[in-house]
Amino acid sequence: MLGPNLSCQAEASNKKLKVYSGAHGFDELVANGDVFVDKTLFIKEFLETDHRVIAITRPPHWGKSLNMDMLKRFLAIDLDEQGRPIPQAQSRNYRLFAGGEIVIDTIGSKSTKLVKPLAISKHPECMQHQGQYPLISLELQDRWTGSYERVEEAFKSQINDLYLRHKYLKQYIQAESSLLTDADKAKLARYYKGKMTQADLEDSLRFLSELLCKHFGKCVYIFIDEYDAPFFDAAVKFRQYAREADRVLALYNTFFGAALKENGCLEKGFLTGILHLPQIGPFSSRLNHVQYYTMLDKPFSTCCGFTQEELDGMLSKIYTPILRSDIMHWYRGYKVGDQLLYNPWSIMRCLVKNQIERFWLERDEAIRVDEMLCLDSHQEAVQTLVAGGTLDLPIQKPIDFDELRRTGSSYTLLVFGGYLSAEAIPDTKNLYRLAVPNIEISELYIRSMLDWMYKKLKTGWSQCYRLLERLSRGDADYFHSFLQELMDESKSLSQASPQEARLIHRGFMLSLANTFSIDYEVQNGIDQLNTLLIPRIGRGEQALVIDYRLGEDAASLEGLAAEGLSQMEAKRYGIQAQSYSHVYRLLKVCLAFYGQKVAAKYERIDFEKSA
């Protein structure tokens, strides 16, 4: 039930079904969608947890906000415009879960829809909680505006809006009301007028909890979406403004502590975000009681993202021309606890548009990782991942805040942000096997590697494409001479250590297949020394097999390239290209690198095709 704000009509079992993502909220999803994934058992899991405050962290656009909205509609007292509880028999929220007829407002008309009971309705012990609690909901995304004063003003405006959503509490400001002291009446008036002090701001959620508790006679649920956004902004995006960032951190630290720890009117707290914040430094006394559930934990592992069973359930109802195997390769691969999940944003976009694209990478990224992946210090790891390999590295949970603040990057950030999948290595402490989850995410690493390589060789995609195009037409001499020019003009290579030079050479070879993937299909694993490229139908008749060696000195390169070509012949590298009916030739190329020097040997084989 997670995805972007899109809808379409799809044929399934001769019936038109509306696939609606419901990004605007749970109500809209249930009311407008015919096909969605029922995640309401997450409510049961939430109610059964013993912890007073929990935080669930997932990558951006994984449905955290939608799940929070679902939970809010389940727990919150349904109120009319005067703030009076609506009887359960008349409550829209109740019918969304228990089933029943609901009214759908469309432009210029109204209609009704019979909603089916959702999974949570089969658990009467949970349904007893439906619509029973006062609830405060706050979203902290995009709060940084450049300076502490502007952050504080924006935050005050948001708190003012929050109080206006509970405008029925204004009645207690009146002189005849005995619920509040005169001091609290004056304080409440400041919130509604937007005249609050910093102390009022820091105490705003706790005070609102107290008011709601007195009004309804029940303790309060507090939900904070994107709770880590101000901390991440202060630590990473604006780390050059250290003093301002520290003041922002101090403000939110006090705010969280008053609302979630020093609050006698709190029933339970629920936080969502991307990062598991540390229990040290500015968070030591305020958030050390929060129980976190991250991408690495088993509890709540399926509350966001789609399991294979959930995807198959949707595919059984929705017609799509896309192969199930293609969907798996493109969007599956996220290891969350002990579950292997799909990225929900991309799945819903894929089913709505009926095509495979890199949907998740097209969104506005909450975490920017391009700079990190283009650093020299990370390039060996990037190349390993591009080649289909894995990294065995420690993942810090919680995140190392000092490192985050100092560099703005870490592999933990890549895991929590959805750019790497992590699987725990047995019998180790905090050591995980990291891999690129799927084809969609591999684009980010390929793009970063290409940008790094182009910078080192002072070239670009179009230039490399023209170079490879000449090679595809059999002009190996041109390819060799042009490649030698690139090497000669590279200051990075002229100043590189042997290890750095090898990294540039390997990056270039890995880039060949990816630069030319528009016209060629890669048949061999590019982590090996040779790469086989089969032309796509209509893009040529010649296949390429390219091998490379790294020499110990410039004098040995000619012999090394010749030796490599002989080995390609002996092991019949690329001979499988003959099985393609549209392939009539195979060009074998072996390159040998040392520093700025490159040698090349090549051979062309014509295939005999039966008439």
C-alpha positions in Angstrom: 0.0 0.0 0.0 3.0 2.2 -0.3 4.1 4.3 -3.3 3.8 7.7 -5.1 0.7 9.7 -5.7 -0.2 8.1 -9.0 -3.2 6.1 -10.2 -4.0 4.1 -13.3 -6.6 1.6 -14.7 -5.3 -2.0 -15.2 -7.0 -5.1 -16.6 -7.2 -8.1 -14.3 -9.5 -11.0 -14.6 -11.7 -9.0 -17.0 -12.3 -6.3 -14.4 -10.8 -2.9 -14.3 -9.0 -2.3 -11.1 -7.7 1.0 -9.8 -4.1 0.9 -8.6 -3.8 3.8 -6.2 -0.7 4.5 -4.2 -2.1 6.6 -1.5 0.9 8.9 -0.8 -1.5 11.5 0.7 -2.6 9.2 3.4 -4.2 6.0 4.6 -7.8 7.2 4.1 -7.2 8.1 0.5 -5.5 4.8 -0.2 -8.3 2.7 1.2 -11.1 4.9 -0.2 -9.6 5.2 -3.7 -7.6 2.0 -4.3 -8.9 -1.4 -5.4 -5.5 -3.1 -5.0 -3.1 -2.4 -2.1 -1.0 -4.3 0.4 -2.7 -4.6 3.8 0.0 -3.7 6.4 -2.5 -3.2 9.3 -0.9 -6.1 11.3 1.8 -3.6 12.0 -0.7 -2.0 14.4 -0.8 -5.3 16.4 3.0 -5.5 16.6 3.1 -1.8 17.7 0.5 -2.3 20.4 2.3 -5.4 21.8 5.7 -3.8 22.2 6.7 -3.2 25.8 8.7 -0.1 25.0 7.2 3.3 25.8 8.9 5.1 22.9 10.1 3.3 19.7 11.7 4.6 16.5 11.5 2.8 13.2 14.1 3.8 10.6 13.9 3.1 6.9 15.2 4.6 3.7 13.4 7.6 2.1 10.1 6.9 0.4 9.6 3.5 2.0 6.2 4.2 3.4 7.1 5.3 6.9 4.8 8.3 6.9 1.9 6.3 5.4 2.3 3.7 8.2 2.3 6.4 10.8 -0.9 7.9 9.3 -2.5 4.4 9.3 -1.6 4.0 13.0 -2.8 7.5 13.8 -6.2 6.9 12.2 -6.5 3.6 14.2 -5.6 5.0 17.6 -6.8 8.7 17.6 -10.2 9.7 18.9 -12.3 10.7 15.8 -13.4 14.3 16.5 -15.9 16.6 14.9 -15.1 20.3 14.2 -16.0 21.3 17.8 -13.5 18.7 19.2 -16.3 16.3 20.3 -15.7 12.5 20.0 -17.7 11.0 17.1 -19.6 7.8 18.1 -17.9 4.7 16.8 -20.9 3.7 14.7 -20.5 7.0 12.8 -16.7 7.1 12.7 -15.1 6.9 9.3 -11.8 5.9 10.8 -13.5 2.8 12.4 -15.0 1.7 9.1 -11.6 2.1 7.3 -10.4 -0.8 9.4 -13.5 -2.8 10.4 -15.2 -2.5 7.0 -18.4 -0.7 6.0 -19.8 2.0 3.8 -17.8 5.2 3.4 -18.5 8.4 1.5 -16.1 9.4 -1.3 -16.0 13.0 -2.2 -15.1 13.8 -5.8 -15.2 17.0 -7.7 -18.9 18.0 -8.0 -20.3 14.8 -6.6 -20.4 12.2 -3.8 -20.5 8.5 -3.9 -20.3 5.6 -1.5 -17.9 2.6 -1.4 -18.1 -0.6 0.6 -14.8 -1.1 2.3 -13.7 -4.7 3.1 -12.5 -5.4 6.7 -8.7 -5.2 7.0 -6.4 -7.8 8.7 -6.4 -6.0 12.0 -10.1 -6.3 12.3 -9.7 -10.1 13.0 -8.0 -9.2 16.3 -10.6 -8.0 18.8 -8.0 -7.3 21.5 -6.5 -4.7 19.1 -9.8 -3.3 17.9 -10.5 -2.3 21.5 -7.9 0.4 21.1 -9.4 1.8 17.9 -10.3 5.5 18.3 -9.6 5.6 22.0 -6.7 8.0 22.5 -5.8 11.7 22.2 -2.9 11.9 19.7 -0.3 14.5 18.7 1.3 14.3 15.3 4.3 16.3 14.1 6.5 16.2 11.1 10.0 17.6 11.3 11.2 17.4 7.7 12.9 20.4 6.1 13.1 22.5 9.2 16.6 24.0 8.5 16.4 27.4 6.9 20.0 28.8 7.3 20.5 30.1 10.8 19.4 29.2 14.3 17.0 32.2 14.5 15.3 31.3 11.3 15.0 27.6 12.4 13.5 28.7 15.7 10.9 30.9 13.9 10.0 28.2 11.5 9.6 25.7 14.3 7.5 28.1 16.3 5.2 28.5 13.3 4.8 24.8 13.0 4.0 24.4 16.7 1.4 27.2 16.4 -0.2 25.3 13.5 -0.2 22.2 15.7 -2.1 24.0 18.5 -4.6 25.3 16.0 -5.4 21.8 15.0 -6.6 21.4 18.6 -8.4 24.8 18.7 -11.2 23.3 20.9 -8.7 23.7 23.8 -9.0 27.5 23.5 -12.1 27.2 25.8 -9.8 26.7 28.8 -8.2 30.2 28.4 -11.5 31.7 29.4 -11.6 33.3 32.9 -14.5 31.1 34.1 -12.6 27.9 33.2 -11.0 26.2 36.3 -9.1 23.5 34.4 -5.9 25.6 34.2 -4.0 28.0 36.4 -3.8 31.6 35.4 -0.1 31.0 34.4 -1.1 28.1 32.2 -3.9 30.1 30.6 -1.5 32.8 29.7 0.9 30.2 28.3 -1.8 28.5 26.2 -2.8 31.9 24.8 0.8 32.5 23.7 0.7 29.3 21.7 -2.4 30.3 19.8 -1.2 33.8 19.2 2.2 32.6 18.0 3.9 34.6 20.7 5.7 31.7 22.5 9.1 32.1 24.2 11.9 29.7 23.6 11.0 28.0 26.9 7.4 27.6 25.6 8.8 26.1 22.4 10.9 23.6 24.2 7.9 22.6 26.4 5.3 22.7 23.6 4.6 19.0 23.1 4.7 18.2 26.8 2.3 21.0 27.6 -0.1 20.0 24.8 0.0 16.4 26.1 -1.0 17.7 29.6 -3.9 19.7 28.1 -5.2 16.8 26.0 -4.9 14.4 29.0 -7.0 16.7 31.1 -9.5 17.3 28.4 -10.0 13.6 27.5 -9.0 12.0 30.8 -6.5 9.7 28.9 -2.8 9.7 28.3 -1.5 10.8 24.9 0.2 9.1 22.0 2.9 11.3 20.4 4.0 10.6 16.8 7.0 12.4 15.2 7.7 11.8 11.6 11.2 12.4 10.2 12.4 13.0 13.7 16.1 12.8 12.7 15.8 15.5 9.9 17.0 18.4 12.1 19.9 16.4 13.5 21.0 15.3 10.1 20.7 18.8 8.7 22.7 20.2 11.6 25.4 17.5 11.5 25.9 17.1 7.7 24.3 19.7 5.5 25.3 22.7 7.6 28.3 21.3 9.5 30.3 24.3 8.4 28.1 26.4 10.7 29.1 24.6 13.8 27.9 27.1 16.4 24.5 27.5 14.7 24.2 23.7 14.4 25.0 23.2 18.0 22.2 25.6 19.0 19.7 23.7 16.8 20.8 20.4 18.3 20.3 21.8 21.8 16.8 23.1 21.0 15.6 19.8 19.6 17.4 17.8 22.3 15.4 19.7 25.1 12.2 19.5 23.0 12.5 15.7 22.6 13.4 15.2 26.2 10.4 17.2 27.6 8.0 15.4 25.2 9.2 11.8 25.2 11.0 11.3 28.5 9.9 13.8 31.1 6.2 13.6 30.3 3.8 12.0 32.8 0.9 12.2 30.3 2.6 10.1 27.6 1.0 6.8 26.8 3.5 5.9 24.0 5.7 7.6 21.5 6.4 6.6 17.9 9.3 8.1 15.8 10.2 7.5 12.2 13.3 8.6 10.3 16.3 7.3 8.4 19.1 7.2 11.0 19.6 5.5 14.3 20.9 8.5 16.3 23.6 7.8 18.9 23.1 7.6 22.6 26.2 9.8 23.2 27.0 13.5 23.0 23.9 15.7 22.6 21.5 12.8 22.8 22.9 11.1 26.0 20.1 12.2 28.4 17.2 12.8 26.1 16.8 9.8 23.8 18.6 7.0 25.6 15.3 5.3 26.4 14.1 5.0 22.8 14.1 1.5 21.3 15.2 1.6 17.7 14.3 -0.8 14.9 16.5 -0.3 11.9 17.2 -2.1 8.6 19.4 -4.5 10.6 16.8 -5.6 13.1 14.2 -8.5 12.9 11.3 -6.9 14.8 9.0 -4.8 12.5 11.1 -6.0 9.5 8.1 -6.2 7.2 6.2 -3.0 8.3 7.8 -1.2 5.3 8.7 -2.6 1.9 7.0 -5.5 0.1 7.7 -9.2 0.7 7.6 -11.6 -2.2 4.2 -12.9 -1.1 2.8 -9.4 -1.0 4.1 -8.6 -4.5 2.7 -11.8 -5.9 -0.6 -11.0 -4.3 -0.8 -7.7 -6.2 0.5 -9.3 -9.5 -2.3 -11.9 -9.3 -4.9 -9.1 -9.5 -3.2 -6.6 -11.8 -2.3 -7.1 -15.4 1.2 -6.0 -16.3 3.4 -6.9 -19.4 6.5 -6.8 -17.2 8.1 -10.1 -16.4 8.1 -11.1 -12.7 11.9 -11.9 -13.0 12.6 -8.4 -14.3 10.8 -6.9 -11.3 12.8 -9.1 -9.0 16.1 -8.1 -10.5 15.3 -4.4 -10.6 13.7 -3.8 -7.2 14.2 -6.7 -4.9 17.3 -7.3 -2.8 16.9 -5.3 0.5 17.8 -7.4 3.5 15.8 -6.1 6.4 16.3 -8.2 9.5 15.7 -11.8 8.2 13.5 -10.6 5.3 14.3 -10.0 1.7 12.2 -7.1 0.5 11.3 -4.9 -2.5 11.6 -1.1 -2.6 7.9 -0.1 -2.4 8.2 3.3 -4.1 9.6 1.7 -7.3 7.2 -1.2 -7.3 4.2 1.0 -7.2 5.6 3.3 -9.9 6.4 0.3 -12.0 2.9 -1.2 -11.7 1.3 2.2 -12.4 3.4 3.0 -15.4 3.8 -0.6 -16.7 7.5 -0.1 -17.3 10.8 -0.7 -15.7 12.7 2.5 -14.7 15.1 3.7 -12.0 12.3 5.4 -10.1 13.8 5.6 -6.7 16.9 7.3 -7.9 14.8 9.9 -9.7 13.3 11.2 -6.5 14.6 14.2 -4.4 17.2 12.5 -2.3 17.1 13.1 1.4 20.7 11.8 1.6 23.2 12.8 -0.9 25.9 10.2 -1.4 27.5 11.3 -4.7 30.3 13.2 -3.1 31.2 10.2 -0.9 31.2 7.7 -3.8 33.4 9.9 -5.9 36.2 10.2 -3.3 39.5 8.5 -4.1 39.3 6.8 -0.7 36.1 5.0 -1.7 36.8 4.2 -5.3 38.2 0.7 -4.7 35.0 -0.2 -2.8 32.8 1.4 -5.5 34.6 -0.6 -8.3 34.2 -3.8 -6.3 30.4 -3.2 -6.0 30.1 -2.3 -9.7 31.8 -5.5 -10.5 29.2 -7.4 -8.5 31.3 -8.0 -5.5 30.6 -7.4 -1.8 32.2 -5.6 1.1 32.7 -7.0 4.6 32.6 -4.0 6.9 31.4 -3.0 10.4 28.1 -1.2 10.5 27.7 1.1 13.5 24.3 1.1 15.2 23.8 3.8 16.3 25.5 5.8 13.6 28.9 7.4 14.5 27.8 11.0 14.9 31.3 12.4 15.1 32.2 10.8 11.8 28.9 11.9 10.2 29.6 15.5 11.4 33.2 15.4 10.4 32.9 13.8 6.9 29.2 13.7 6.1 29.5 10.1 5.0 29.8 6.5 6.2 28.9 3.1 5.0 26.3 3.0 7.8 24.6 5.9 6.1 24.5 4.0 2.8 22.8 1.1 4.5 20.3 3.1 6.4 19.7 5.3 3.4 18.8 2.3 1.1 21.9 2.4 -1.1 23.4 -0.9 0.2 21.9 -4.0 1.6 23.5 -5.5 4.7 23.6 -9.1 5.8 25.1 -10.0 9.2 28.1 -12.3 9.0 27.7 -15.1 11.6 29.9 -15.2 14.6 31.1 -11.6 14.2 30.3 -8.4 16.1 28.7 -5.7 14.0 30.3 -7.1 10.8 28.1 -7.2 7.7 28.4 -8.2 4.1 27.4 -5.2 2.0 26.1 -5.5 -1.5 24.2 -3.4 -4.1 20.6 -4.5 -3.6 19.5 -4.5 -7.3 19.9 -3.2 -10.8 18.1 0.1 -10.0 20.6 1.1 -7.3 23.6 -0.1 -9.3 23.1 2.9 -11.5 24.3 5.2 -8.7 27.6 3.3 -8.3 28.1 3.0 -12.0 27.5 6.7 -12.5 29.9 7.6 -9.6 32.6 5.4 -11.0 32.2 6.8 -14.5 32.4 10.4 -13.1 35.5 9.5 -11.1 37.2 7.8 -14.1 36.3 10.6 -16.5 37.8 13.2 -14.1 41.0 11.1 -13.9 41.4 10.7 -17.6 40.0 14.2 -18.5 37.4 12.8 -20.8 33.6 12.3 -20.8 30.9 9.9 -21.8 30.4 11.1 -25.4 34.2 10.9 -26.0 34.4 7.4 -24.6 31.3 6.3 -26.5 32.9 7.5 -29.8 36.1 5.6 -28.9 34.2 2.4 -28.3 32.1 2.9 -31.4 35.2 2.9 -33.5 36.3 -0.3 -31.8 32.9 -1.9 -32.5 33.5 -1.2 -36.2 36.8 -3.0 -36.0 39.1 0.0 -35.9 41.3 -1.3 -33.2 44.3 0.8 -34.2 42.3 4.0 -33.7 41.0 2.7 -30.4 44.6 2.0 -29.2 46.1 5.3 -30.3 43.2 7.3 -28.9 43.4 5.5 -25.6 47.1 6.2 -25.4 46.4 9.9 -25.9 44.0 9.8 -23.0 46.6 8.2 -20.8 49.3 10.6 -21.9 47.1 13.6 -21.1 46.1 12.4 -17.6 47.9 14.3 -14.9 46.3 12.0 -12.4 48.1 9.0 -13.9 51.4 10.9 -14.2 51.3 11.6 -10.5 49.7 8.4 -9.3 51.4 5.7 -7.3 51.3 2.2 -8.8 48.3 1.3 -6.7 46.4 4.5 -7.7 47.2 3.9 -11.4 45.9 0.3 -11.2 42.7 1.7 -9.8 42.3 4.1 -12.7 43.1 1.3 -15.2 40.5 -1.0 -13.6 38.0 1.8 -13.5 38.4 2.4 -17.2 37.9 -1.3 -18.0 34.9 -1.5 -15.8 33.5 1.6 -17.5 33.8 0.1 -21.0 30.8 -2.2 -20.7 28.7 0.4 -18.8 29.5 3.2 -21.3 28.5 0.9 -24.2 25.5 -0.8 -22.5 23.1 1.0 -24.7 24.3 -0.9 -27.8 25.8 -4.1 -26.2 24.7 -6.7 -23.7 27.3 -7.8 -21.2 27.6 -11.6 -21.1 30.6 -12.2 -18.8 31.0 -11.0 -15.2 32.9 -7.8 -15.4 34.8 -8.6 -12.2 36.8 -11.0 -14.3 39.7 -10.0 -16.5 37.6 -10.3 -19.7 34.4 -8.7 -20.7 32.2 -10.1 -23.5 29.9 -7.6 -25.3 27.1 -8.9 -27.6 25.6 -6.3 -29.9 21.9 -5.8 -29.4 19.8 -6.7 -32.4 19.9 -3.9 -35.0 23.1 -2.4 -33.4 25.8 -4.3 -35.3 27.1 -7.7 -36.3 30.4 -7.8 -34.4 30.9 -9.0 -30.8 33.8 -7.8 -28.6 35.8 -9.6 -26.0 38.2 -7.3 -24.1 40.8 -8.6 -21.7 43.3 -6.5 -19.7 46.5 -7.1 -17.7 48.4 -4.9 -15.3 52.1 -4.8 -15.9 55.0 -4.3 -13.6 56.9 -2.0 -16.0 56.5 -0.3 -19.4 58.9 -2.6 -21.2 56.8 -5.7 -20.5 53.5 -4.4 -21.9 53.8 -5.7 -25.5 54.7 -9.2 -24.3 52.0 -9.1 -21.7 49.3 -8.1 -24.2 50.5 -10.8 -26.7 50.4 -13.4 -23.9 46.9 -12.3 -23.0 45.7 -12.6 -26.6 47.2 -16.1 -26.8 45.4 -17.1 -23.6 42.1 -15.7 -25.0 42.6 -18.0 -28.0 43.5 -21.0 -25.9 40.6 -20.6 -23.6 38.3 -19.7 -26.5 37.1 -16.5 -24.8 34.0 -15.1 -26.4 33.4 -18.1 -28.7 29.8 -18.3 -27.4 29.0 -15.2 -29.5 28.9 -17.5 -32.5 25.5 -18.8 -31.2 23.8 -15.5 -31.9 22.3 -15.5 -35.3 22.9 -11.8 -35.9 26.6 -11.9 -34.9 29.0 -12.6 -37.7 32.4 -11.5 -36.3 34.3 -11.5 -33.0 37.0 -8.9 -32.2 39.4 -10.0 -29.5 41.3 -7.2 -27.8 43.9 -7.5 -25.0 45.2 -4.4 -23.3 48.2 -4.2 -20.9 48.6 -1.1 -18.7 51.4 0.4 -16.7 51.3 4.0 -15.5 50.5 6.1 -18.6 51.4 3.4 -21.1 49.1 1.0 -22.7 49.8 -1.8 -25.2 47.2 -3.5 -27.3 47.0 -6.8 -29.3 43.9 -7.8 -31.2 42.5 -10.4 -33.5 39.3 -10.7 -35.6 37.5 -13.9 -36.2 34.8 -14.3 -38.9 32.1 -16.8 -38.1 30.9 -19.2 -40.8 27.1 -19.1 -40.8 25.0 -21.9 -42.4 22.7 -20.7 -45.2 
